[in-house]
């Protein structure tokens, strides 16, 4: 969004929209135009937040070049950048104590698998979990993931520094940069139980799950008694 160019009021843009659908009522159109103005304001706020995020001061230097196990063997954290300047790391709830991975994480990553090649044009994206790499790759094959790069944090050093000091099996999304030879933390999703609003599940903004973005556009919404499953019964 160009901050130097004045923006037309959202209500004016909504009224100029001109979209109409068969047999809609006047009440529907008034309510929809009011909603459209709010959606325009939301889009603008998302862009302001994204700009504020991009303008963060440099984050802390990485304490060490962490060790991981990948599909092709041992790898250092610095190698995960794969020639890019930015690295996004999703910490997957699939620790060795779990019989199965987290269904919510799995739903998210299943969507990301389809976008991974597009994301790779701009940044590096990897998935890290505490389970042994053989277990992670076996589930990757079972789930049919083709593009996500999975790594095992065998020692747990990275997890304890950037996910949970107690090495808890919790999700996290961290972004790191490589600039001028320095590896730094850039941003992490910090919204959780302590920042959640009453009556809502803890979640970030914007929500990283395409599933919820789709359901938020429907009259059913997200619901309060349903979550993704690892498997669904056939017809």
C-alpha positions as CSV (number, residue, x, y, z in Angstrom):
1,X,0.0,0.0,0.0
2,X,1.4,3.4,-1.0
3,X,1.4,5.5,2.1
4,X,2.0,8.7,0.0
5,X,-1.1,8.3,-2.1
6,X,-4.4,9.3,-0.4
7,X,-6.9,6.5,-0.1
8,X,-10.5,6.8,-0.9
9,X,-12.9,6.1,2.0
10,X,-13.7,2.4,2.2
11,X,-17.5,3.2,2.2
12,X,-17.1,5.1,-1.0
13,X,-15.3,2.2,-2.7
14,X,-17.9,-0.2,-1.5
15,X,-20.8,1.9,-2.9
16,X,-18.9,2.2,-6.2
17,X,-18.5,-1.6,-6.4
18,X,-21.6,-2.1,-8.5
19,X,-21.9,-5.9,-8.0
20,X,-25.4,-7.3,-7.9
21,X,-26.7,-10.9,-7.8
22,X,-30.0,-12.3,-9.0
23,X,-33.0,-11.7,-6.7
24,X,-31.0,-10.1,-3.9
25,X,-33.0,-7.8,-1.7
26,X,-32.3,-4.1,-0.8
27,X,-31.7,-5.2,2.8
28,X,-29.1,-7.7,1.6
29,X,-27.3,-5.1,-0.6
30,X,-27.2,-2.5,2.2
31,X,-25.8,-5.1,4.6
32,X,-23.3,-6.5,2.0
33,X,-22.0,-3.0,1.1
34,X,-21.5,-2.3,4.8
35,X,-19.6,-5.6,5.1
36,X,-17.6,-4.8,2.0
37,X,-16.4,-1.5,3.5
38,X,-15.2,-3.5,6.6
39,X,-13.5,-6.0,4.3
40,X,-11.7,-3.1,2.6
41,X,-10.6,-1.7,5.9
42,X,-9.4,-5.2,7.0
43,X,-7.3,-5.5,3.8
44,X,-5.7,-2.2,4.5
45,X,-5.0,-3.1,8.1
46,X,-3.4,-6.4,7.0
47,X,-1.1,-4.5,4.7
48,X,-0.2,-2.0,7.5
49,X,0.7,-4.8,9.8
50,X,2.7,-6.6,7.2
51,X,4.6,-3.3,6.5
52,X,5.2,-2.9,10.2
53,X,6.5,-6.4,10.4
54,X,8.9,-5.9,7.5
55,X,10.3,-2.8,9.3
56,X,11.2,-4.6,12.5
57,X,14.8,-3.9,13.7
58,X,17.3,-6.7,13.3
59,X,16.5,-9.6,15.5
60,X,18.9,-11.5,17.7
61,X,21.8,-13.5,16.3
62,X,21.5,-17.2,16.3
63,X,23.3,-18.7,19.3
64,X,24.7,-21.6,17.2
65,X,24.4,-23.3,13.9
66,X,22.0,-26.0,14.9
67,X,22.2,-29.6,13.8
68,X,19.4,-31.5,12.1
69,X,18.8,-34.8,10.4
70,X,17.3,-34.5,6.9
71,X,16.3,-36.9,4.2
72,X,19.8,-37.0,2.9
73,X,21.6,-37.0,6.3
74,X,22.9,-34.5,8.8
75,X,22.5,-30.8,8.0
76,X,23.3,-27.5,9.7
77,X,20.8,-24.8,10.2
78,X,22.7,-22.4,7.9
79,X,22.3,-25.0,5.1
80,X,18.5,-24.9,5.3
81,X,18.5,-21.5,3.6
82,X,19.3,-23.2,0.3
83,X,20.7,-20.1,-1.3
84,X,17.8,-17.8,-0.1
85,X,18.1,-14.8,2.2
86,X,15.1,-15.8,4.3
87,X,14.1,-19.1,6.0
88,X,10.7,-19.9,7.4
89,X,10.6,-22.8,9.9
90,X,7.4,-24.5,11.0
91,X,7.7,-26.6,14.2
92,X,5.4,-29.6,13.7
93,X,3.7,-31.2,16.7
94,X,5.0,-34.7,16.1
95,X,7.3,-35.5,18.9
96,X,8.5,-39.0,19.7
97,X,6.0,-39.3,22.6
98,X,3.1,-38.9,20.2
99,X,1.5,-41.9,18.6
100,X,0.3,-39.8,15.7
101,X,1.0,-36.2,14.6
102,X,-1.2,-33.3,15.5
103,X,-4.2,-33.2,13.1
104,X,-4.3,-29.4,13.0
105,X,-0.6,-29.2,12.1
106,X,-1.1,-31.9,9.5
107,X,-4.1,-30.0,7.9
108,X,-2.0,-26.9,7.7
109,X,1.0,-28.6,6.2
110,X,-1.1,-30.5,3.7
111,X,-2.2,-27.2,2.3
112,X,1.3,-25.8,2.4
113,X,2.6,-28.8,0.5
114,X,0.7,-27.6,-2.5
115,X,2.2,-24.1,-2.2
116,X,5.8,-25.1,-1.3
117,X,7.2,-24.8,-4.8
118,X,5.7,-21.4,-5.2
119,X,7.0,-20.3,-1.8
120,X,10.5,-21.6,-2.8
121,X,10.7,-18.9,-5.5
122,X,11.0,-16.3,-2.8
123,X,12.2,-18.0,0.5
124,X,13.2,-21.3,2.0
125,X,10.5,-23.2,3.9
126,X,11.2,-26.2,6.1
127,X,9.3,-28.3,8.7
128,X,11.0,-29.4,11.9
129,X,9.8,-31.9,14.4
130,X,11.4,-33.8,17.3
131,X,10.7,-37.3,16.1
132,X,13.4,-39.3,14.3
133,X,13.7,-38.5,10.6
134,X,12.6,-42.0,9.5
135,X,9.3,-41.6,11.3
136,X,8.8,-38.1,9.7
137,X,9.5,-39.4,6.2
138,X,7.2,-42.4,6.7
139,X,4.3,-40.1,7.5
140,X,5.2,-37.8,4.7
141,X,4.9,-40.7,2.3
142,X,1.7,-41.9,3.9
143,X,0.2,-38.4,3.7
144,X,1.3,-38.0,0.1
145,X,3.3,-34.8,0.6
146,X,5.6,-34.2,-2.3
147,X,7.3,-30.8,-1.8
148,X,7.7,-30.1,1.9
149,X,11.2,-30.5,3.3
150,X,11.1,-32.3,6.7
151,X,13.9,-32.3,9.3
152,X,14.4,-33.9,12.7
153,X,15.7,-31.8,15.6
154,X,17.4,-34.8,17.1
155,X,19.1,-33.0,20.0
156,X,16.3,-30.5,20.6
157,X,18.6,-27.5,20.8
158,X,16.7,-25.5,18.2
159,X,13.3,-26.4,19.8
160,X,14.4,-25.3,23.3
161,X,15.7,-22.0,22.0
162,X,12.9,-21.0,19.6
163,X,9.8,-23.1,20.4
164,X,9.7,-24.2,24.0
165,X,12.3,-23.9,26.7
166,X,10.7,-27.0,28.3
167,X,11.0,-28.9,25.0
168,X,7.2,-29.2,25.0
169,X,5.4,-30.6,21.9
170,X,3.9,-27.3,20.7
171,X,3.7,-25.7,17.2
172,X,5.7,-22.6,16.2
173,X,6.4,-20.6,13.1
174,X,9.7,-18.7,13.0
175,X,11.3,-16.6,10.3
176,X,15.1,-16.1,10.1
177,X,17.3,-14.0,7.8
178,X,20.8,-14.3,6.4
179,X,22.2,-10.8,5.8
180,X,25.8,-9.8,5.5
181,X,27.0,-13.2,6.7
182,X,24.9,-13.1,9.9
183,X,22.0,-15.4,10.8
184,X,19.3,-13.7,12.7
185,X,15.9,-14.3,14.1
186,X,13.4,-12.0,12.2
187,X,9.9,-12.8,13.5
188,X,7.9,-15.5,15.3
189,X,4.2,-16.0,15.8
190,X,3.7,-15.0,19.5
191,X,-0.1,-15.2,19.7
192,X,-1.4,-18.0,21.9
193,X,-3.4,-18.8,25.0
194,X,-2.3,-15.6,26.8
195,X,-3.4,-13.4,23.9
196,X,-6.6,-15.2,22.9
197,X,-9.9,-13.4,23.2
198,X,-12.8,-14.9,25.3
199,X,-14.6,-17.8,23.5
200,X,-12.0,-18.2,20.8
201,X,-9.3,-20.8,20.3
202,X,-5.8,-19.4,20.4
203,X,-4.7,-18.4,16.9
204,X,-2.6,-15.9,15.1
205,X,-3.5,-13.1,12.7
206,X,-3.4,-13.5,9.8
207,X,-4.3,-17.1,10.2
208,X,-1.9,-19.4,8.5
209,X,-4.5,-22.1,7.8
210,X,-6.3,-21.9,4.4
211,X,-9.0,-24.1,6.0
212,X,-10.1,-21.4,8.4
213,X,-9.9,-18.7,5.7
214,X,-12.4,-20.7,3.6
215,X,-14.7,-21.5,6.5
216,X,-14.7,-17.8,7.7
217,X,-16.4,-17.0,4.4
218,X,-19.4,-19.3,5.1
219,X,-22.5,-19.1,7.3
220,X,-21.3,-22.2,9.2
221,X,-18.0,-20.5,10.1
222,X,-15.3,-22.4,11.9
223,X,-17.6,-24.0,14.4
224,X,-16.8,-24.7,18.1
225,X,-16.9,-28.5,18.2
226,X,-15.1,-29.6,15.1
227,X,-11.4,-29.9,14.1
228,X,-9.5,-31.5,11.2
229,X,-8.8,-35.3,11.5
230,X,-5.9,-37.3,10.2
231,X,-8.4,-39.6,8.4
232,X,-12.0,-39.6,7.4
233,X,-14.3,-42.6,6.7
234,X,-14.9,-43.4,3.1
235,X,-18.3,-43.1,1.4
